[in-house]
């Protein structure tokens, strides 16, 4: 059916005897079948609720809106829901009929949908309100581990969310499929050490991401604006130190050509200026990721000391054998950078370990010849 399909679920006075626990709404385009199925478990309603009419409609166009995207860990821990296809479903109910605690399964079948890396990585996302309410947040439907997705043919995919209890509203909601981003980090930004008195620092975002189809637009957020504020102009990120401390800066990229959104976070430390005016004194011990990484054959390792410390910095292979000692001495407070030349070593994964007073940290690096 091209248009609205409504079904009335009759509450006969008890959960176990409610009728039509599972309802299919045969919607789609004139060419592609994209039905909705709602399954109440154990069945619809409770004795105090009236009958309910649920209406579903499929729309073969972009739902729009980017609020709250990407949804962190929406697919799985460490994998965000970042983009959606150019079709959606609009579902609404009669007022006060499906309560926010009534559990149900939601099935969205999408013919001619193959834009995913794995069926298991597709989720359902929703946005409350009317179709035009594009400033409302996108939300994950149910838990990210409560999906039993199916592929019935090469091009017919069904996302199935089990036992959710939100989204069926008299005010309506837009539903669509959410998948992981096509984008990834191309050139990472290591932890940044800023001088409070030095003012703002600019970073180019032009080579931060790759995998996009169209041109990117950027936005940024600081986790602690009392320590550092951020702004974006074109492809330039500006970080302005405000006070001593730590913050995380998150850069978001939007690829409008593919409804794709990706986020990357890097840490920032704001420190004092030393007595000489040219040395930054950090507020904590730290060990940065080597840069560049991967490397061939040299790389730099930076670490921070908030006070004078006895420091050892050693390199190990994956067997745990020490292959180099870069530092073994007392060093003053401040930030220090050590160059490591691995020209005599073979390609592979190496580990570097710092010990400074009671601070111990280990990181990995990759030598690629």
C-alpha positions in Angstrom: 0.0 0.0 0.0 1.3 3.4 -0.9 0.0 5.6 1.9 -1.4 5.0 5.4 -2.4 1.6 6.7 -4.3 1.5 10.1 -5.2 -1.4 12.3 -7.3 -1.5 15.5 -6.1 -3.7 18.3 -9.0 -4.8 20.6 -8.4 -5.0 24.3 -10.8 -7.6 25.7 -10.0 -7.0 29.3 -6.9 -9.1 29.9 -3.3 -9.2 28.7 -3.6 -12.8 27.7 -6.8 -12.5 25.7 -6.0 -9.3 23.8 -6.5 -9.8 20.1 -4.1 -9.4 17.2 -0.8 -9.6 19.2 1.1 -9.4 15.9 0.0 -6.9 13.2 1.5 -6.5 9.7 1.2 -3.2 7.9 1.7 -3.9 4.2 3.2 -0.6 3.1 5.8 0.4 0.6 6.3 2.1 -2.7 4.6 1.2 -6.0 7.6 -1.0 -6.8 9.3 -2.0 -3.4 7.5 -3.8 -0.6 8.6 -2.4 2.8 6.1 -3.6 5.5 6.0 -2.9 9.2 5.2 -5.6 11.7 4.4 -4.9 15.4 4.3 -7.8 17.8 3.0 -7.2 21.4 4.3 -9.7 23.8 2.5 -11.3 25.5 -0.2 -9.3 23.8 -1.5 -5.8 23.4 -2.8 -3.8 26.3 -3.7 -4.0 30.0 -7.3 -4.2 31.3 -7.4 -0.4 32.0 -6.3 0.6 28.5 -8.8 1.1 25.6 -8.5 -0.3 22.2 -5.7 1.1 20.0 -5.5 2.1 16.4 -2.0 2.1 15.0 -1.2 3.7 11.7 1.9 3.1 9.6 3.1 4.8 6.4 6.2 4.3 4.3 7.8 7.3 2.6 10.5 6.9 -0.1 12.5 10.0 0.6 15.1 11.3 3.0 13.8 11.8 6.6 16.4 14.5 7.2 17.8 15.6 10.6 21.2 15.1 12.2 20.5 15.8 15.9 22.2 13.3 18.2 24.0 11.5 15.4 26.2 9.6 15.6 24.5 7.5 18.3 27.4 6.4 20.5 27.8 2.6 20.7 24.5 2.2 18.9 25.6 -0.9 16.9 27.9 -2.3 19.6 30.5 -1.0 22.1 32.9 1.2 20.1 30.7 1.2 16.9 28.3 4.1 16.5 25.1 4.4 14.5 26.1 7.1 12.0 23.9 7.2 8.9 20.5 6.2 7.5 19.0 5.4 4.1 16.8 7.7 2.0 13.5 6.2 3.1 11.5 6.0 6.4 8.3 4.9 8.1 6.0 7.2 10.0 4.0 5.5 12.8 1.4 6.9 15.2 -1.3 5.7 17.5 -4.6 6.8 19.0 -4.0 8.9 22.2 -3.4 7.1 25.6 -3.6 3.6 24.0 0.0 2.2 24.0 1.7 3.1 27.2 5.4 3.8 27.4 6.0 0.6 29.4 4.1 -1.8 27.0 6.7 -4.1 25.5 6.6 -4.9 21.8 8.8 -6.2 18.9 9.2 -4.0 15.9 10.0 -5.4 12.4 11.0 -3.1 9.5 11.4 -4.9 6.2 13.3 -3.0 3.5 13.3 -4.3 0.0 16.1 -3.1 -2.2 18.3 -2.3 0.8 21.8 -3.6 0.8 23.8 -0.7 2.1 25.4 -2.4 5.2 28.5 -4.3 5.9 26.7 -7.0 7.9 23.0 -7.7 8.6 23.8 -8.0 12.2 25.1 -4.4 12.3 21.9 -2.7 11.3 19.7 -1.0 13.9 16.4 0.8 14.0 16.5 4.5 14.9 13.5 6.8 15.6 12.8 10.5 15.9 9.7 11.6 17.9 7.2 14.0 16.4 6.0 14.9 12.9 8.1 14.3 9.8 9.1 18.0 9.7 10.5 18.0 13.3 14.0 17.5 12.1 15.6 19.2 15.1 14.4 16.4 17.4 17.0 13.8 18.5 17.5 10.5 16.7 17.2 7.7 19.3 18.1 4.0 19.2 15.1 1.7 19.2 15.6 -0.6 22.2 18.9 -2.1 23.3 21.8 -2.5 20.8 22.0 -6.2 21.7 18.3 -6.9 21.3 18.2 -7.4 17.5 17.4 -10.6 15.5 17.8 -9.3 11.9 17.0 -11.4 8.9 17.9 -11.5 5.2 15.2 -13.4 3.2 16.8 -12.7 -0.2 19.7 -10.8 -1.7 17.9 -7.5 -1.5 15.2 -8.0 1.2 16.4 -7.2 4.7 14.4 -7.1 7.9 15.5 -5.4 11.1 13.9 -6.9 14.2 14.1 -5.2 17.6 12.9 -7.3 20.5 11.1 -6.1 23.6 11.3 -2.4 23.3 8.8 -0.2 25.2 9.0 3.2 23.5 8.3 4.8 20.2 4.5 4.1 19.6 3.1 7.5 20.3 0.0 9.5 19.5 2.3 12.3 18.5 4.0 10.0 16.0 7.6 9.1 15.3 9.8 8.7 12.2 11.5 5.3 12.0 14.3 4.3 9.7 17.4 2.0 9.6 20.7 3.0 11.2 24.1 1.7 10.1 27.7 2.3 10.9 29.7 5.0 9.1 31.6 4.6 5.8 34.1 7.1 7.2 37.1 6.5 9.3 40.0 8.5 10.8 42.7 9.2 8.2 45.1 11.2 10.3 44.7 11.1 14.1 45.3 14.0 16.4 47.4 12.9 19.4 46.9 14.4 22.9 47.4 18.1 22.8 49.3 20.1 25.4 48.3 23.8 25.4 49.8 26.7 27.2 47.3 28.7 29.1 48.9 32.1 28.3 49.6 31.2 24.6 45.9 31.6 23.5 44.0 29.7 20.9 45.5 27.0 18.7 44.2 26.0 15.2 44.0 22.6 13.7 43.3 21.6 10.1 40.5 19.1 9.7 41.0 18.7 5.9 42.7 15.3 6.3 41.2 14.1 9.5 38.6 11.7 7.9 38.3 9.6 4.8 35.7 7.4 3.2 33.2 10.2 2.6 31.3 10.5 -0.7 30.6 14.2 -0.7 32.2 17.3 0.9 32.2 17.4 4.7 30.9 19.9 7.1 32.3 20.0 10.6 31.2 20.8 14.2 33.0 20.4 17.5 32.3 20.1 21.2 34.4 20.4 24.4 33.7 18.1 27.3 34.8 20.8 29.7 34.3 24.4 28.5 35.8 25.7 31.8 39.1 24.3 30.6 38.9 24.7 26.8 36.4 26.0 24.3 36.2 25.1 20.6 34.9 26.5 17.4 35.0 25.5 13.7 35.2 27.6 10.6 35.3 25.7 7.4 38.0 23.1 7.9 39.7 24.8 10.7 39.2 23.8 14.4 40.2 26.4 17.0 40.8 25.3 20.6 41.1 28.0 23.2 42.5 27.3 26.6 40.5 28.8 29.5 42.0 27.2 32.7 44.4 24.6 33.8 43.0 21.0 33.5 41.9 18.4 31.0 39.2 18.2 28.4 38.1 16.0 25.5 37.5 17.6 22.1 35.0 15.8 19.8 34.9 16.7 16.1 31.9 15.6 14.1 31.9 15.4 10.4 28.7 15.3 8.3 28.6 13.9 4.7 25.3 15.2 3.4 25.7 13.2 0.2 25.4 9.9 2.1 23.5 10.9 5.3 26.7 9.9 7.1 28.0 11.3 10.4 31.2 10.4 12.1 32.9 11.6 15.4 36.4 11.6 16.6 37.6 12.6 20.1 41.1 13.6 21.2 42.3 14.8 24.7 43.6 18.2 25.6 45.7 19.3 28.6 46.1 22.9 29.5 49.2 23.6 31.6 51.0 26.5 33.1 53.9 28.5 31.6 57.2 27.9 33.3 59.4 30.5 35.0 61.5 30.9 31.9 58.3 31.5 29.9 59.1 28.8 27.4 58.4 25.5 29.3 55.0 24.0 29.8 54.6 22.3 33.2 51.9 19.6 32.9 49.5 18.9 35.7 49.9 15.1 35.5 52.2 12.3 34.3 51.4 11.3 30.8 52.6 9.2 27.8 51.4 10.2 24.4 50.9 8.0 21.4 54.1 8.0 19.2 53.9 10.1 16.1 53.9 9.2 13.3 52.4 5.8 13.8 52.9 3.5 11.8 56.4 4.7 11.2 59.5 3.9 9.2 62.1 4.0 10.6 61.9 6.9 13.1 59.2 8.2 15.4 58.8 10.6 18.3 57.6 9.7 21.8 56.3 12.5 24.0 55.8 12.3 27.8 54.9 14.8 30.5 56.3 15.1 34.0 54.6 17.4 36.6 57.7 17.3 38.7 61.3 16.2 38.6 61.4 12.4 38.2 63.6 9.4 37.7 62.5 8.2 34.2 63.0 5.1 32.3 61.6 4.6 28.7 62.2 1.2 27.1 61.1 -0.5 23.9 60.1 -4.2 23.8 59.1 -6.6 21.0 55.9 -8.7 21.1 57.9 -11.5 22.9 58.6 -9.1 25.8 62.3 -8.8 24.9 63.8 -5.4 25.5 65.2 -4.0 22.2 66.1 -0.4 23.3 66.4 1.9 26.3 65.7 5.5 25.3 65.8 7.2 28.7 67.2 6.1 32.0 67.9 9.2 34.1 66.4 12.0 36.3 64.6 14.5 34.2 63.0 17.9 35.1 59.3 18.7 35.1 57.9 19.5 31.7 57.1 17.9 28.4 59.9 15.9 26.7 60.1 14.3 23.3 62.4 11.4 22.5 63.2 10.2 19.0 63.3 6.5 18.4 65.3 5.1 15.4 64.2 1.5 14.5 66.3 1.2 11.4 68.0 -2.0 12.8 64.7 -3.6 13.7 62.3 -5.7 11.6 58.8 -4.6 10.8 56.2 -5.5 13.4 54.4 -4.4 16.6 56.5 -3.0 19.4 55.7 -1.8 22.9 57.1 1.2 24.7 56.9 1.5 28.5 57.6 4.5 30.7 58.2 4.5 34.5 58.4 7.8 36.3 58.1 7.7 40.1 54.9 5.7 40.7 53.6 6.3 37.1 53.8 3.4 34.7 52.2 3.3 31.3 52.5 1.1 28.2 51.5 1.8 24.6 51.9 0.1 21.2 53.4 1.2 18.0 53.8 -0.3 14.5 57.0 -0.3 12.5 56.3 -0.8 8.8 59.3 -1.0 6.4 
